């Protein structure tokens, strides 16, 4: 239960609903017990009335006596019906309090987890899969809700009904109470073990279904690759194998489920037989009336579900505790990326990187090794390097997705750690290498980082990114809905929309992380020429493996294996005839040879 203590703050928050639920449960159970006593009284009344009915009938007053007896029986019937209706009404109120409380806690818990996810650093997402993150906010929270709703509701019902009913039973007949309740502990233990089997097999089915869903998702997402490599039959065969596994596990669960109700009915039947047998002997001996047997049978049936639910509730609590443990793991994650002084002063854009070394905490890979450079406000820095040289790591450090392992980064001569993190990132326009667009309109994607967007701003950003004409050519223009991850657009169009999104923020610092890799040289030049106007008064960082993207920069650094091996402007680097010049010549020759072949 210890992991579930974390939920006590929510129970306290909704204590009004919980207390009302407890009150309604007590009232509801009172209306459960009264009908059983009325049935006993009614049966005893009928039996006694029948013994005096014949003499009255012989006296010539049989019709009048029958009418009186029937009126009393009708009164008992009406009272029992009223009790049932009142019980139903209070059961409705119980669900309107405790179950609604559980839904509200579920809502609060999901929001708490999602907010926590949003505030965790990038390193957290590198070591945890998306599927696991989603499972904890959906399946695990649902299991916790079952503890807060049904488990508490049935647990309270058991705690309140049991003492009430058993105390009444003992008051009426202690011996009959013992015999009638004898099978119930066996029932509860049996249900507990059956429930554990059901849960165990349900878990296996859940894992099998998860694997099946992942397989289907990959098959649909990669349908082009499947068709291109003619692997449709293999895919169908693999799906059939996964489906067979799911089917077998489902059948095994069904077999266990089939034990559930027969087990309950068998043990309830044994309890009823014992009640009738022992009660019958006591009636024969004149110790009790006939009504007591009927009353006890009703009591046994009243206790059947609470006792059955004991095993079920125990199982729910166990599963909820396991799920809450998983949830707590993420809620207890610490975010080391914190602001030291929460500065929100205007940012001009001067960037200083001094002797920065960075090792990824999850993999231990050294991405940067004693890197230093400086760029004045309004200037453009080009970062050139091959794949894995540490270019994107610099972008992540400038946006404080990570903190350097050693060294320091200054913005306007102030440590980057002093700035309010949200404020810092609002002043940076970032275009990632791996473009991500939301399943929304193009206009909303472009204005994603803008607090108060307008059509003029969105359209101008599209023009600057050289994607305006492509967008207006669509039937719905800027209102065109994009598919999942922007699948509606081509690779080049997606990257240009991503650039427009960064520009629309009107940031002081613009970071282009190899974002022109999916466009041809002509489009690249067109975008860079358009960006000249945008970059004029902004500090810009152009990260690329293409020399052509960075040659317009005021200052260029060349990275290799996390180290700065060359720095200077385009001309000085060409004169050095080093790595930069070699890359430039290779890429220029490659471009020319492609153009020759096309001609």
N, C-alpha and C positions, 0 to 999 in steps of 0.2 A: 504493500500500500504506500510505501514511502514516496515513490515517484509521483503518485496521485495527490500528495499533499500540496503540490504546486497549484492545484486547481482550487484550493480552499479560498483563495482571494476572489475567485468568481462566485463561489457559493456564498461568500459574505456579501458580494456586490448584489446578488439577487436573493438575499436572505428573505425578503418579503414574500416572494413567490414560493420559496422552499417552505417557510413556516405555514403559509396558507395550504400548501400541498399536504403537509403533515396533519393539519387540522381537518382538512377534507377527508383524508385517509381514515382518521379516527371515526368521524361521523359516518362515513361510508360503511365501515366495518360493524358499527352498531346496527345499521339497517340490514346487515347480512345475518346477524345473530337473531334478531327479533323474529323474523319469519319462521325459523326453526322452532322457536318456543311456541309460536302461534299454531304451527302444524301439530306439535305435541298436544297442546290444549284442545285443538279441534278434533283430533283422533280420539283422545280420551273422552271428550264430550259426546262424540258420536257413539262410542262403545257404551258409555253409561246411559245415554239416552235410549239406545236400542234395548237395554235390559229392562227399562221401565215403560217402553213403548207398547209392548204387548198387553200388559194389564190395563193400560189406559184405553187401548183399542177395544179390549173386551168390555170396557165400561161405556163404550159408545162415543168416546171423545177422540178417536184416532185421527180424524181429519184435522181437528184443531191442533192437536199435539204435533202432527207432522208439519203443519204450517209454521209453528213456533220453532221447531227444530231446524227447518230449512232456513228460516230467517237468521238464526244464529250461525249456521254454516255459511250463509251468504256474507254475514258480517266478517267472519274469519277470512273468507276468500278475498273480500274487498280490502281488508287490512293488509293481507299478504301482498296483494297487487300494489297497494300504495307504498309498502316498504320496498318492493322491487323497483318501482319508479323512482323513489327517492334515492335508492342506492345507485341506480343508473345515472341520475342527475349529478350526484356527488363524484361518481367515477369520471364523468365528463369534466367536472371542475378540477379533479386531480390531474387529468391530462392537460387541461388548460393552464395549469400552474407549473407542474414539474417538467413535463415534456417541453413546454414553451421555454422554461428556464434553460433546459439542456440545449435547445436550438440557439438561444441567445449566447450561451457560453461558447458553443461551436463557432458562431459568427465572430465573437471576440477573439477566440483562440486562433482562428484562421487569419484574422487581421494582424494579430500579434506576430505570428510566424512569418507572414508575408512581409510585414514591416521590417522584421529582423533580417530576412533574406535580402531586402533592398539595401540594408545598411552594412552588410558583410563585405569584406574586401574581395578583390578578384581572385586572390589565392584560394579562398574558400571554394569558389566555383571550379577551380582547376583540379581540386581533389575530390569533389563530389559530383556524381552523375545527375543529369536533369531528371531522370526517372526516379531516383531516390528522393530528390527534393520534392517532386510532385507527390510521391507516395506518402510522405510525412504530412503534407498539408491537406491531403484528401483522405486516404484510407486510414491513417493513424488517428487523425482528428475524428473521423466517423466512429472509430472504435472507442475513443474517449467519450464521445457523446453518448454512446450506448451505456456507459457507466453512469454518466450524469443524469440520463433520462430513465430508461427502462430499469436499469439495475437499482438505482435509488428508489424508484417508484415501487418495484416489487419487493425490494429489501425492506422498505418502510412498511409495506402491507404485511409482510411476513412477521416483522417485529411487533406490529400492533395486533394483527388478527390472532396470532398464536396464543399469546397470554389470555386474550379475551375469551376465545373459544374453549381452550383447555380448562381455564378456571370455571367456566360454566359447566363443562362436561364433568369435572371432578365434583362440583357441587351437586350435580344431579345423580351421578353414579361413578365412583372411583374405579370399581372393578371393570365395568364396561368400557371406561375410558382407556384403561391399560390395554385391553385386548383389541379395541378398535384402532388404536394408534400404533400397534405393534409393527405392521408392515411399512409404515411411513418412513422410518429411518433407512430401511433397505431401499425404498423407492428413491430417496434423495441421493444415496451413495451410488445407486445404479445409474441415475440420470447424470450424475457428475462424471462418471467414467464414459458413458455414452457421449456426453457433450465434448469431453476431451478428444474422443475419437473423431467426432464430427469436426471439431476445430482443426485437428491435425490434418485431416483429409481436405478440409476447406482451404487450409494454407497451401497445400500441395496443388490444389486446383487453381488457386490464385496465382501461384508462381507459373504454372503451366499456361494459364490464360495470358499472363504478362508476357511470357516468351512468345506465345502465338500472336499477340497484338504487335509486339516488336517486329516479328518476322513479316507480318502483313504490311506494317508501316514501311519497312525497308523495301519490300517488294513493290509497293505502289510508288514510293519516292524514287526508287531506282529503276522504274519500268523501262526507261530509255536504254539503260545499260543492259538490262535483261534481254530486251528485244535485239539490241545490237549484237550481243554475243550468243543469241539463239538459245537461251537457258530457260525458256518458259516451262518445258516439260520437267526439268529438274526442280524448278520452283514449285510446280504443282505437286510433285512427288514429296518434296520436303514438307510442304504444307499439310499434305495428307498424313504424313508421319507424325507431325506435331499435333494434328487434330485427333489422331488415333490415341495418342498419349493423354490428351485432354478428355476424350470420351471415356477411356478406361478409368481414369481418376474420378470422373463424375459418377460412373456406375458404382464404383466402390463406396463413394459417399452416399449414394442413394440406398445401398444395402444397409448401411449403418443407420441412416435416417428411418428406414423401415422398422427398426427396433423400437423407436422412440415411443410412439403412441401405444402399440401393443403392450410394452413394458408397463406404462402408466396404468392402462386399463386392467392388466392382470393383477397388479398389486392393489389397486383400488377395489377390484372384485374380491380379492382375498380379505381385505379389510371389511368389506360389506358383509361377506359370508360370516366372518367371526362375530361381527356386531349382531347379526340376525340370530346366529346360533346361541351365543352367550346370553343375549337379550331375551331370546325365546325361552331358555331355561329359567331365567329370572322371572319372566311373566308367568310361566307354569307354576313356579313356587310362590307367586303372588307378591314378589318383591318390588316389581315395577309395573307400570301400565304399558299398553300397546304403543302409546304415543312416544314413549322414550326411545323405542327402537327406531322409529321414523326420524325423530329428532337427531339421534346419533348418526344415522346414515347421512343426513343432511350435513352434519358437522364434518364427517369424514370427507365428503365431497368438497366442502368449503376449504379444508386443509390440503386437499390433493394438489391444487395448483400452486399454492405458496411453497409446499414442500418440494414439488417438482421444480419450481423456479429457483429453489435454493442452489441446486447444482448448476442451473443455467446462469444464475447471477454470479456465482463463484467463478465460473468460466469467463464471463464477461469482464469481471474485475481483473482477472489474470491477464486477459488480452489487452485491456485498457492500460494496465500497469506497464506491460511490455511496450505498448505504443507510446505512452507518455514518456518512458525512458528514452526512446528514440527521438521524440520531440524535444525533450530537455537537452539532449546532446547538442542540437543546433541552437536552441535558445541560450545555452551557456557558452556558445562560441564567442570569443573575444575579438573585437575589431581593433587592431593595433594602429589603424590609420585614423588618428585623432588630431584635431586642431589644437595647437599649443596656446595661441592667443586669440583665435576667432576673429582675425583681422578681416575687415571688409572695406579696405581703402581702394580708390581707383587704381586699376592695373594699367601701366603704360606698355609693358611687354618686354622689358629687358630680361634676358635669361642668362644665368651664369651656372655652369656645371663644373664643379671643382673635384677632381680626383675621385670620381664616382665609380665604385665597384658594386655590382649587384649579382647575388646568387639566388636563384629561384628557391623558395623555402621548401616546396613540395618535392622537387626533383634533385636539388643540390647542384644544378647546372650553373656554371659561372657564365652569365650572359654579357656582362660588361666588366672590363678590367682597367681600372684607373683612367677613366675617360674624363677629359676636360675640354670645354669650349665656352665661348661667350658670344652672345648675339645682342646687338643693341636694339632698342625699341624701334619698330618700323622696318627693320631689316629682314632679309630672307636667308635662312640657313638651309643648305642642301646636305642630306646625309645619304651617302652612297655606300653600298656594300652588298655582298652576295647573301643568299639565304642563310639564316642562322648566325649572321655577324653581329646581331644585337640591335638592329635598327628599331624594330617595333618596341623593344624594351625601353628605349629612350622615350618614346611616345607615352608609354604607360607610366614612367617615372614622372614626366612633366605634368601629367594629369593626376598624379598621386594615387594611381591605382595600387602602387607599391611604394615603399620607402627604400632608399638605397641601403645596401648592407654596410657601406662606408662611404665617406665623402659627403658633399652637400650640394643642394640645388637652391639657387636664389632666384626669386622673381622681383625685379626692381630693387635689387640689393637687400631683399628681406628673405629670410629662410622660408622655403615653401611650406614648412610645417606650421608657420604662424598664421597662414590664411585660413579663413573659413572654407571648408572643403567644397561645399555647394557653390559658394561665391566664386571660388577659383575655377571650378569646372564650367560655370556659366560664362566665364570670360574666355574660355577656350573652345574653338570650333574644331571638332575632331572628325576626320574621315577615315574609318578603319579599312584595313586591307581586305578583311572578310566582311563584305557589305551585308547589313541586315536591315530589311525594310519590313514594316508591319503590314498586316492584312487590313489595310485601310485605304482611303483615297490618296492619290498622289499629293494633293494639296496638304492633307493632314500629315503626311510623311515629311514633307518639306518644312512645315511649320512646327514640327515636333518639339524643338527646343525653344520656341518663342512663346512668351507669356501672353502677349496680345497680338495674334497674327492678323494680317489683312491681305487682301488679294494682290495689292500692288507690291508688297514686300515679297510674297511668294513667287509672283511672276518675275520680278527682277532677279531673285536668287536663281530661278530656273534659267534665265537668260545668261547670267554670269557663269553658270555651269554648262552652258551650251546644250541644254536639254529642252529648252522652251518649245522649239519647233516640233520635236518628237511628241511632246505632251499634247499640244494643240491639234496634232494630226489624229489623235485618238477620238472616237465618236463622242465621248463624254469629257474630253479634255482633262482639266485638273481634278475633275470629280470621278475619274476612272478608278475603280476599285482594283487594288493589287491582290494577287493570289498569295498563298503562303510563302513567306520569305521573299516577296516581290517577284514571284515566278512569271508574272505577266510580262515583265520587261526583259530585254536582252541584258547580257552581262555589262556591256558598256553603258546602257541606259540606267541600270541600277546604280552603277558607280557615280554617274553624273547626278542622279537624284540625291544620292548620299552627300555629294559635294554641295549641292544646293541647300540641303538640310543644315550643313555646317555653316554656310555663308549666311543663311537667313537669321542666325543668332546674332549677327553683327559682332563677332568676338574680337577681342584685342589680340589674341594669339590664335593662329590658324595652323593646325597640324594635319598634313596630308600623308597618311601612312601607306605608301605604295598603292595609292588609290587609282592610278592611271594605268595599271597593268593590263586591264581588260579592254583598253581602247587602242585603236591604231595610232600611228605616229601623227597623221593629219589631225585627228580629233584631239589628240594629246596637245598638239601645238595650239589648236583652237581654244581649248580649255585654259591652257597656260596664259595665252594672250588675254583671254577674258579675265583671268584671275589677277593679272598685273594690276588692274585698276583696284581690285579688292584688296590686294596685298600691299598696296602703296603705303597706307598709314597703319598697317598692322604687322606685327611680328609673325613671320611665317616659317614653318618648318616643313620642308618637302623631303619626305623619306622615299627612296626609290632604289631599285636595282638598275634602272635606266639612267644613264648619264644625261640623256636629252631632257629629262624632267628637272634636273638640278642645275643645269648649266647657266640658268638665268639668276641663280642665287648670288647674294652678295658674298657669302662665305660658304665653303663646302668642306665637309670632313669625310674622309674615306675610312670605313670600319672594316676590320678583318679579325674574326674570332674574338670580338668584344673589345678590340683595341683600336685607337685612332692611329692609322699608319701614315696618313697624309692629310694636310689641311691647307686651305688657301682659296682663291677664286678660280674660276674656270681657266683663265689664261695662264696663271702661275702654275696651276697643276698640270696643264698641257705642256708647259715649258720644262717641268721637272721630268717628263717622260717616264713616270712611274706607273703605279697600278691604275690610277684614274685615266691617264692618257691611253694606256693599253685597253682598258674597258671601252673608252670612247671610240677608239679605232675599230675594235672588234664589232661593236654594236652598229657603228656607221656603215662598215663594210657589209654586215649582215643585212641591214636595211636596204642598201643599194643592190645587193645580189637578189633579194626578194623582188624589188621593183623591176630589175632586169628580166627575171623569170616571168613576171606578170606581163611585161611588154611582149 
